[in-house]
Amino acid sequence: MNGEGEASVVNAVRKEQFQFCYDCLLEYVNTHDGNTYCNIQGVGLRQ
C-alpha cells in the first residue's frame, strides 16, 4: 500500500473516532437536566 492509501485509512479512522466521541458527549450532555453544570472545556484537545 502506498503512503497515500495509508493516510486515507488513518484519516477515515480518525473521523470515525471523532464522530464516536462527539456522539458519546452529545448523549451524555442530553441525559443531564439543565441544572447540572458540566465543565468540558479542553477535554480531548491534547495530541
PDB file of N, CA, C and O in Angstrom:
ATOM      1  N   MET A   1       0.869  -1.184   0.000  1.00  0.00           N
ATOM      2  CA  MET A   1       0.000   0.000   0.000  1.00  0.00           C
ATOM      3  C   MET A   1       0.903   1.229   0.000  1.00  0.00           C
ATOM      4  O   MET A   1       1.890   1.284   0.733  1.00  0.00           O
ATOM      5  N   ASN A   2       0.562   2.195  -0.812  1.00  0.00           N
ATOM      6  CA  ASN A   2       1.373   3.408  -0.873  1.00  0.00           C
ATOM      7  C   ASN A   2       1.034   4.341   0.287  1.00  0.00           C
ATOM      8  O   ASN A   2       0.053   4.127   0.998  1.00  0.00           O
ATOM      9  N   GLY A   3       1.837   5.360   0.470  1.00  0.00           N
ATOM     10  CA  GLY A   3       1.636   6.298   1.570  1.00  0.00           C
ATOM     11  C   GLY A   3       0.303   6.999   1.519  1.00  0.00           C
ATOM     12  O   GLY A   3      -0.293   7.285   2.557  1.00  0.00           O
ATOM     13  N   GLU A   4      -0.173   7.281   0.318  1.00  0.00           N
ATOM     14  CA  GLU A   4      -1.453   7.987   0.177  1.00  0.00           C
ATOM     15  C   GLU A   4      -2.615   7.130   0.671  1.00  0.00           C
ATOM     16  O   GLU A   4      -3.524   7.635   1.331  1.00  0.00           O
ATOM     17  N   GLY A   5      -2.588   5.856   0.359  1.00  0.00           N
ATOM     18  CA  GLY A   5      -3.645   4.947   0.813  1.00  0.00           C
ATOM     19  C   GLY A   5      -3.645   4.779   2.320  1.00  0.00           C
ATOM     20  O   GLY A   5      -4.700   4.691   2.948  1.00  0.00           O
ATOM     21  N   GLU A   6      -2.442   4.735   2.896  1.00  0.00           N
ATOM     22  CA  GLU A   6      -2.334   4.610   4.346  1.00  0.00           C
ATOM     23  C   GLU A   6      -2.875   5.859   5.039  1.00  0.00           C
ATOM     24  O   GLU A   6      -3.561   5.762   6.057  1.00  0.00           O
ATOM     25  N   ALA A   7      -2.566   7.031   4.485  1.00  0.00           N
ATOM     26  CA  ALA A   7      -3.064   8.278   5.067  1.00  0.00           C
ATOM     27  C   ALA A   7      -4.582   8.325   4.983  1.00  0.00           C
ATOM     28  O   ALA A   7      -5.245   8.822   5.893  1.00  0.00           O
ATOM     29  N   SER A   8      -5.129   7.810   3.893  1.00  0.00           N
ATOM     30  CA  SER A   8      -6.577   7.801   3.715  1.00  0.00           C
ATOM     31  C   SER A   8      -7.241   6.929   4.784  1.00  0.00           C
ATOM     32  O   SER A   8      -8.274   7.302   5.340  1.00  0.00           O
ATOM     33  N   VAL A   9      -6.653   5.782   5.066  1.00  0.00           N
ATOM     34  CA  VAL A   9      -7.198   4.887   6.090  1.00  0.00           C
ATOM     35  C   VAL A   9      -7.103   5.548   7.458  1.00  0.00           C
ATOM     36  O   VAL A   9      -8.053   5.502   8.239  1.00  0.00           O
ATOM     37  N   VAL A  10      -5.966   6.161   7.750  1.00  0.00           N
ATOM     38  CA  VAL A  10      -5.777   6.830   9.042  1.00  0.00           C
ATOM     39  C   VAL A  10      -6.796   7.944   9.201  1.00  0.00           C
ATOM     40  O   VAL A  10      -7.392   8.078  10.269  1.00  0.00           O
ATOM     41  N   ASN A  11      -7.011   8.743   8.169  1.00  0.00           N
ATOM     42  CA  ASN A  11      -7.992   9.829   8.239  1.00  0.00           C
ATOM     43  C   ASN A  11      -9.399   9.296   8.442  1.00  0.00           C
ATOM     44  O   ASN A  11     -10.182   9.895   9.180  1.00  0.00           O
ATOM     45  N   ALA A  12      -9.734   8.190   7.807  1.00  0.00           N
ATOM     46  CA  ALA A  12     -11.061   7.592   7.970  1.00  0.00           C
ATOM     47  C   ALA A  12     -11.257   7.111   9.404  1.00  0.00           C
ATOM     48  O   ALA A  12     -12.326   7.301   9.984  1.00  0.00           O
ATOM     49  N   VAL A  13     -10.228   6.490   9.977  1.00  0.00           N
ATOM     50  CA  VAL A  13     -10.320   6.006  11.352  1.00  0.00           C
ATOM     51  C   VAL A  13     -10.452   7.184  12.313  1.00  0.00           C
ATOM     52  O   VAL A  13     -11.260   7.139  13.241  1.00  0.00           O
ATOM     53  N   ARG A  14      -9.671   8.230  12.100  1.00  0.00           N
ATOM     54  CA  ARG A  14      -9.750   9.404  12.966  1.00  0.00           C
ATOM     55  C   ARG A  14     -11.131  10.038  12.901  1.00  0.00           C
ATOM     56  O   ARG A  14     -11.671  10.468  13.921  1.00  0.00           O
ATOM     57  N   LYS A  15     -11.704  10.096  11.699  1.00  0.00           N
ATOM     58  CA  LYS A  15     -13.039  10.680  11.546  1.00  0.00           C
ATOM     59  C   LYS A  15     -14.074   9.841  12.301  1.00  0.00           C
ATOM     60  O   LYS A  15     -14.962  10.386  12.956  1.00  0.00           O
ATOM     61  N   GLU A  16     -13.954   8.517  12.204  1.00  0.00           N
ATOM     62  CA  GLU A  16     -14.881   7.643  12.927  1.00  0.00           C
ATOM     63  C   GLU A  16     -14.714   7.797  14.435  1.00  0.00           C
ATOM     64  O   GLU A  16     -15.701   7.815  15.170  1.00  0.00           O
ATOM     65  N   GLN A  17     -13.473   7.908  14.900  1.00  0.00           N
ATOM     66  CA  GLN A  17     -13.231   8.092  16.329  1.00  0.00           C
ATOM     67  C   GLN A  17     -13.801   9.416  16.802  1.00  0.00           C
ATOM     68  O   GLN A  17     -14.412   9.486  17.868  1.00  0.00           O
ATOM     69  N   PHE A  18     -13.604  10.472  16.011  1.00  0.00           N
ATOM     70  CA  PHE A  18     -14.142  11.781  16.368  1.00  0.00           C
ATOM     71  C   PHE A  18     -15.659  11.720  16.438  1.00  0.00           C
ATOM     72  O   PHE A  18     -16.250  12.236  17.387  1.00  0.00           O
ATOM     73  N   GLN A  19     -16.301  11.102  15.454  1.00  0.00           N
ATOM     74  CA  GLN A  19     -17.757  11.014  15.431  1.00  0.00           C
ATOM     75  C   GLN A  19     -18.263  10.226  16.629  1.00  0.00           C
ATOM     76  O   GLN A  19     -19.271  10.601  17.229  1.00  0.00           O
ATOM     77  N   PHE A  20     -17.578   9.130  16.993  1.00  0.00           N
ATOM     78  CA  PHE A  20     -17.963   8.333  18.145  1.00  0.00           C
ATOM     79  C   PHE A  20     -17.880   9.174  19.421  1.00  0.00           C
ATOM     80  O   PHE A  20     -18.806   9.173  20.232  1.00  0.00           O
ATOM     81  N   CYS A  21     -16.762   9.894  19.594  1.00  0.00           N
ATOM     82  CA  CYS A  21     -16.595  10.732  20.791  1.00  0.00           C
ATOM     83  C   CYS A  21     -17.645  11.835  20.828  1.00  0.00           C
ATOM     84  O   CYS A  21     -18.206  12.127  21.885  1.00  0.00           O
ATOM     85  N   TYR A  22     -17.911  12.445  19.684  1.00  0.00           N
ATOM     86  CA  TYR A  22     -18.919  13.508  19.598  1.00  0.00           C
ATOM     87  C   TYR A  22     -20.290  12.964  19.987  1.00  0.00           C
ATOM     88  O   TYR A  22     -21.013  13.586  20.766  1.00  0.00           O
ATOM     89  N   ASP A  23     -20.643  11.808  19.445  1.00  0.00           N
ATOM     90  CA  ASP A  23     -21.946  11.206  19.749  1.00  0.00           C
ATOM     91  C   ASP A  23     -22.067  10.854  21.229  1.00  0.00           C
ATOM     92  O   ASP A  23     -23.118  11.062  21.837  1.00  0.00           O
ATOM     93  N   CYS A  24     -20.984  10.316  21.811  1.00  0.00           N
ATOM     94  CA  CYS A  24     -20.998   9.978  23.236  1.00  0.00           C
ATOM     95  C   CYS A  24     -21.170  11.218  24.089  1.00  0.00           C
ATOM     96  O   CYS A  24     -21.963  11.225  25.031  1.00  0.00           O
ATOM     97  N   LEU A  25     -20.434  12.264  23.765  1.00  0.00           N
ATOM     98  CA  LEU A  25     -20.518  13.508  24.521  1.00  0.00           C
ATOM     99  C   LEU A  25     -21.905  14.127  24.389  1.00  0.00           C
ATOM    100  O   LEU A  25     -22.468  14.597  25.377  1.00  0.00           O
ATOM    101  N   LEU A  26     -22.451  14.130  23.196  1.00  0.00           N
ATOM    102  CA  LEU A  26     -23.776  14.688  22.975  1.00  0.00           C
ATOM    103  C   LEU A  26     -24.827  13.911  23.769  1.00  0.00           C
ATOM    104  O   LEU A  26     -25.713  14.508  24.379  1.00  0.00           O
ATOM    105  N   GLU A  27     -24.728  12.595  23.762  1.00  0.00           N
ATOM    106  CA  GLU A  27     -25.672  11.781  24.535  1.00  0.00           C
ATOM    107  C   GLU A  27     -25.525  12.058  26.031  1.00  0.00           C
ATOM    108  O   GLU A  27     -26.523  12.151  26.745  1.00  0.00           O
ATOM    109  N   TYR A  28     -24.291  12.191  26.504  1.00  0.00           N
ATOM    110  CA  TYR A  28     -24.045  12.486  27.917  1.00  0.00           C
ATOM    111  C   TYR A  28     -24.659  13.829  28.300  1.00  0.00           C
ATOM    112  O   TYR A  28     -25.323  13.940  29.331  1.00  0.00           O
ATOM    113  N   VAL A  29     -24.439  14.837  27.480  1.00  0.00           N
ATOM    114  CA  VAL A  29     -24.969  16.174  27.762  1.00  0.00           C
ATOM    115  C   VAL A  29     -26.486  16.160  27.745  1.00  0.00           C
ATOM    116  O   VAL A  29     -27.119  16.798  28.586  1.00  0.00           O
ATOM    117  N   ASN A  30     -27.076  15.448  26.806  1.00  0.00           N
ATOM    118  CA  ASN A  30     -28.529  15.418  26.677  1.00  0.00           C
ATOM    119  C   ASN A  30     -29.214  14.603  27.779  1.00  0.00           C
ATOM    120  O   ASN A  30     -30.423  14.728  27.970  1.00  0.00           O
ATOM    121  N   THR A  31     -28.461  13.773  28.505  1.00  0.00           N
ATOM    122  CA  THR A  31     -29.077  12.974  29.563  1.00  0.00           C
ATOM    123  C   THR A  31     -29.106  13.704  30.898  1.00  0.00           C
ATOM    124  O   THR A  31     -29.704  13.210  31.854  1.00  0.00           O
ATOM    125  N   HIS A  32     -28.477  14.861  30.983  1.00  0.00           N
ATOM    126  CA  HIS A  32     -28.459  15.633  32.224  1.00  0.00           C
ATOM    127  C   HIS A  32     -29.435  16.799  32.118  1.00  0.00           C
ATOM    128  O   HIS A  32     -29.618  17.386  31.051  1.00  0.00           O
ATOM    129  N   ASP A  33     -30.049  17.114  33.238  1.00  0.00           N
ATOM    130  CA  ASP A  33     -31.006  18.214  33.229  1.00  0.00           C
ATOM    131  C   ASP A  33     -30.263  19.548  33.134  1.00  0.00           C
ATOM    132  O   ASP A  33     -29.039  19.594  33.256  1.00  0.00           O
ATOM    133  N   GLY A  34     -30.991  20.599  32.924  1.00  0.00           N
ATOM    134  CA  GLY A  34     -30.411  21.924  32.742  1.00  0.00           C
ATOM    135  C   GLY A  34     -29.759  22.492  33.982  1.00  0.00           C
ATOM    136  O   GLY A  34     -29.042  23.489  33.898  1.00  0.00           O
ATOM    137  N   ASN A  35     -29.990  21.879  35.135  1.00  0.00           N
ATOM    138  CA  ASN A  35     -29.419  22.381  36.375  1.00  0.00           C
ATOM    139  C   ASN A  35     -28.031  21.801  36.665  1.00  0.00           C
ATOM    140  O   ASN A  35     -27.375  22.200  37.627  1.00  0.00           O
ATOM    141  N   THR A  36     -27.600  20.874  35.842  1.00  0.00           N
ATOM    142  CA  THR A  36     -26.307  20.239  36.062  1.00  0.00           C
ATOM    143  C   THR A  36     -25.234  21.025  35.335  1.00  0.00           C
ATOM    144  O   THR A  36     -25.363  21.322  34.148  1.00  0.00           O
ATOM    145  N   TYR A  37     -24.171  21.363  36.058  1.00  0.00           N
ATOM    146  CA  TYR A  37     -23.054  22.078  35.455  1.00  0.00           C
ATOM    147  C   TYR A  37     -22.002  21.063  35.044  1.00  0.00           C
ATOM    148  O   TYR A  37     -21.608  20.207  35.836  1.00  0.00           O
ATOM    149  N   CYS A  38     -21.559  21.163  33.821  1.00  0.00           N
ATOM    150  CA  CYS A  38     -20.558  20.240  33.305  1.00  0.00           C
ATOM    151  C   CYS A  38     -19.474  21.041  32.604  1.00  0.00           C
ATOM    152  O   CYS A  38     -19.744  21.675  31.584  1.00  0.00           O
ATOM    153  N   ASN A  39     -18.258  21.027  33.126  1.00  0.00           N
ATOM    154  CA  ASN A  39     -17.155  21.751  32.521  1.00  0.00           C
ATOM    155  C   ASN A  39     -16.371  20.795  31.633  1.00  0.00           C
ATOM    156  O   ASN A  39     -15.650  19.930  32.130  1.00  0.00           O
ATOM    157  N   ILE A  40     -16.512  20.951  30.328  1.00  0.00           N
ATOM    158  CA  ILE A  40     -15.825  20.066  29.389  1.00  0.00           C
ATOM    159  C   ILE A  40     -14.796  20.831  28.566  1.00  0.00           C
ATOM    160  O   ILE A  40     -14.309  20.319  27.558  1.00  0.00           O
ATOM    161  N   GLN A  41     -14.465  22.024  28.971  1.00  0.00           N
ATOM    162  CA  GLN A  41     -13.501  22.829  28.228  1.00  0.00           C
ATOM    163  C   GLN A  41     -12.146  22.140  28.215  1.00  0.00           C
ATOM    164  O   GLN A  41     -11.616  21.763  29.259  1.00  0.00           O
ATOM    165  N   GLY A  42     -11.602  21.984  27.035  1.00  0.00           N
ATOM    166  CA  GLY A  42     -10.279  21.421  26.895  1.00  0.00           C
ATOM    167  C   GLY A  42     -10.214  19.905  26.898  1.00  0.00           C
ATOM    168  O   GLY A  42      -9.127  19.344  26.765  1.00  0.00           O
ATOM    169  N   VAL A  43     -11.330  19.233  27.044  1.00  0.00           N
ATOM    170  CA  VAL A  43     -11.335  17.775  27.073  1.00  0.00           C
ATOM    171  C   VAL A  43     -10.977  17.241  25.689  1.00  0.00           C
ATOM    172  O   VAL A  43     -11.605  17.616  24.699  1.00  0.00           O
ATOM    173  N   GLY A  44      -9.991  16.386  25.615  1.00  0.00           N
ATOM    174  CA  GLY A  44      -9.638  15.733  24.372  1.00  0.00           C
ATOM    175  C   GLY A  44      -8.887  16.595  23.386  1.00  0.00           C
ATOM    176  O   GLY A  44      -8.761  16.206  22.224  1.00  0.00           O
ATOM    177  N   LEU A  45      -8.384  17.737  23.786  1.00  0.00           N
ATOM    178  CA  LEU A  45      -7.680  18.599  22.859  1.00  0.00           C
ATOM    179  C   LEU A  45      -6.185  18.304  22.805  1.00  0.00           C
ATOM    180  O   LEU A  45      -5.486  18.805  21.924  1.00  0.00           O
ATOM    181  N   ARG A  46      -5.695  17.504  23.728  1.00  0.00           N
ATOM    182  CA  ARG A  46      -4.268  17.170  23.716  1.00  0.00           C
ATOM    183  C   ARG A  46      -3.986  16.185  22.612  1.00  0.00           C
ATOM    184  O   ARG A  46      -4.790  15.294  22.339  1.00  0.00           O
ATOM    185  N   GLN A  47      -2.843  16.346  21.977  1.00  0.00           N
ATOM    186  CA  GLN A  47      -2.483  15.403  20.899  1.00  0.00           C
ATOM    187  C   GLN A  47      -1.186  14.727  21.221  1.00  0.00           C
ATOM    188  O   GLN A  47      -0.712  13.899  20.443  1.00  0.00           O
TER     189      GLN A  47
END
